[in-house]
Amino acid sequence: MAKRYRYKTKLYTLGQLAAVACVSRATLFARMRYYGYSVADAVETPPLKRGRPSRRLAYAGRALTVREWSELTGVPDKTLATRLYHGWTVEQTLATPTPEQRRRGVVSNFETLRGTGGGRFPQESPEITFSEQAENA
């Protein structure tokens, strides 16, 4: 018996879905198996004129292509692709800012954390005072 796939509340064989999508069975199968498309995405994605569909990366509850993640994160798509090629996890690839993004950020302007500034031991300051200017603000 042929495997059936649920699409819009009905069950279809791969051949039937391919006919609905106007693509070959091999194309539809590759979209789902190798590129991580859901059944709905595999059927509703229009046929490509040439090339192959982009791989989708699932992270934080979203599945987007490398180009879409690039637009969202601000990290160039070639950088993301290179990170994946070199074995980075999807989380590392998407969550790690580029050196340029680190330089732009406010947080990167701070020195490395060296403690709380209270010295080696906690110090008590039971009588804290505030200036009048701060109280009236």
Helices and strands as residue ranges (DSSP letters): E 5-7, E 10-12, H 14-21, H 25-33, H 39-44, E 56-59, E 62-65, H 66-73, H 77-85, H 90-95, H 99-104, G 107-109, H 132-136
